[in-house]
Amino acid sequence: MTLTVDGLRVRYGAVEAVRGLSLEVKPGEIVGLIGPNGAGKSSTLNAIMGAAPVAGGEIRLDGASLRGRKTEDVARAGIALVPEGRRIFAELTVEENLRLGLAARRSPGGIDDVFELFPVIEEFRRRQAGALSGGQQQQLAIARALVADPSVLLLDEPSLGLAPRIVSVVFDALAAIRERGLAVLLVEQRAQRTVALADRTYVLSNGELRLTLGPKDASDTEKLVAAYFA
């Protein structure tokens, strides 16, 4: 399914966090969304999920409008969000966390499909989730979203606070998820890695789209720095 955002505006009181943003994510694509703090990246993801006040524009999934729909309805339509901060259930086991993801699943299936992407999740499936390392918890958060069998995966800063080795694990998993045909919208702080991985990357600043970058731009450090702080 294709996710289309057209002229999106998100407003919190007098503050307009997103201004006229348009983007598209097709099946089998990773689209990056980068920019400084306060650029409107998380607000965009929350608006798509029905969790932020949309003041204008349209959000569509395969042509069907999602604007005004409740978060649970958006999830049932086929969009899953991995929020910043993971938000796993620490007191439950890894397997219990994964089974919670089945509640939003739109097709028959279980939790085993995610073990190929994240072997450590299978290894610790009976361990309490709160006992996992930060990197393992992030893998669990992504795996839980995938268990719901979404068509579109939204990720908000999945590499935040992770060691470089685990960042590579997460980015490798995202590449494999793309190969499975999902549409992925990735909000990230690691601009260079995001640009290198994504099919295209949108640069936001003050809620507005400033620039679109392609994978070849990842090696152009000066261009990245100029775009990020424009």
N, C-alpha and C positions, 0 to 999 in steps of 0.2 A: 504494500500500500504506500502511496505517496503522501507525505505530509507537506501541506502548503500553508505558508503564513503570508498574508497579503495586507500591507499597510497597517500592521499591528501597532496599537497605542495602548500603553499601560500607565495608569495614573493612580497615585496614592495621594488623595487630597489634592493639594495644589502642586504636587511634584509629579512631573511626567517622566517616568522611568524609562519608557521605550517610546520612540517617536517614528511612526511610519515604517516599521521594519518589514521587509519582504524577503522571504527565503523559501527554498524548496529542498526536500530531502526525498530521494527516490529509493526504492528497494535496492539493496546491494551497495548503497553509498554511505560513506561517513562524511558528514559536514561538520566542520569545526566552527566554534563561536568563541572568539578571544577578545580581549580588551582589558583595560585597567579596572580596578575595583570601582563599583558604582556605575559601570557602563550599561547595565541593563540585561546582562546575560542570564542570571538566575530568574529575573522577572519574566524573561521570555519563556523559559521552561515552565515556570509556574502558571503563566497565562495559558500555555498550551494544555496544561493539565487541569485547567479550570480552577486554579487556586490563587489567582491574582486578578485584580479588577481591570477588565479590558474596556478601554474607553473608545476604541475605534478599530476598524480593520476586521479581518476575517481569518479564521483558522479552519482548515479543511483536511479531512482524511479521505483520500480517494474521492474528492469532490463533495463529500458530505460535511456540512458545517458542524463544528464542535463548539462554537462560541455559545456561552451561556449554559453549557452542560455541566453537570456535577462531576467532580473528580472521579468518583467510582464509575460513572457512565463513560468517561473518557478512557479509563483503564479497560473497561469491558469492550470498548470499540477497537482496542488493540494497541494502546500506547502505554508504555511502562517508564517510570522515572526512577533513577537511582539518585537520591538526593545527596547534597553535600552533607558530610558527617555520618553517612552510612545508615544510621537509625535501625540497626538490627535489634532484635530482642535478646539482650545479653543473658537473661536468666533461662532462656530456652536452649536446647541443643541446636547444633548446626542443621540436623535433619528436620527438626521441628520448624526452624526458620524457613527452610526450603518449602516445607509442606504448606506454610501459610501462603506462599506464592501461588499454589495450586487453586486457591479460592477464586482468582481472577482468570484462570486458564480458560481459553475459548475452544479447546479441542482436547480429545482424550490424550492422556499421557501422564508421565510421572516426573520424578526428579533426576533420573539417571542421565539424561541428556547433557546436563551441565558438568558432569564429572570429567568428561573428556577435555573440556576447556580449563577446568580448575581441579586438577588431581588432588590438591591439598584439601579441598572441600570434602571429597570422598574419604580421604584418610582420617579426617577429624569429624566425620558426620555425627558421631555420638558424643562429641565433646560439647560442653557448655560454650555457647557462642562468645560469652564475655571473656573466656579464657584464651581466645585467639589473639594473635598479634594484630596490629593495625592493618597490615597488608592482607592478612588472612580474612579479616572482617570485611575489607573492601571487596575482596573476591567473593565472599559470601553475599554481600549486598547486590552485586551484579548478577550472581547466579540466581538469587531469589527473584529478581526481576525477570530473568530469562525463563524461569520455570512457568511463568504465566503465559508463555508462548506469544509474546507481542509481535506486531508487525513493525513497530517503531520503538526504538530504545532511546531515551533521553538520559544523559549522564551529566551531573553537575560536579565538576572538580574531582574526578575519580582518583587522581594521583596525589591529592593534597595530603601532605605529611608522610608520604611513603618513601622508603629507601629506594635509591636508584634501581636496584635489582628488581624490586617488586613493581616499580613503575614500568619496567620493560615487560614483566609478566602481564600486567594489565593492558598495555598497548598491543602486545601480541594477541591477547584474547580478543581485543576489539577488532583486529584485522581478521581473525577467524570468524567472529560474529558477522562481519560484513560478507564473508564468503558464504554464509548460510542464507543470505538474501535479505537480512534485516536492513531497515533504514535507521541510521544512527545519527543523532544530533549531539555533539560533544562540546560541552563547555569546559574549558581547561585554562590553567594558568601557565602551563608549559607550552609557550607559543611555538617554538621551533619544532618540537616533536609533533605537535598537533598539525601544523602546516604540512609536515613531511608525511604524516599518516593519512590525512583527510583528502577526499577528492577535491574539495575546495574549502576554504576557510574564510568566514566573514569576520571582519574586524569592527567591533562596536566601540563607540566613544560617546559619552553623554546621551546614551539611548538611541543613537543614530548609526546607521551603517556607513562606515567610512571607506572601506576598501574590501575587495575580494582577492584572496591569494590562492595560488595553486601549489602543488607539491614542489615544483621547481624553485619556488621562492624561499624554501626552507633554508637554503644555503646562503641566501643574501641577507646577512646579519644587519647591515645598515638599513635595508628596506623594511625588515621586520621591526627594528627599533623605531624607525620613523612612523610606521603604520600604527604601532602599539600606542605611541604617545602623541598621535596627531590630535 
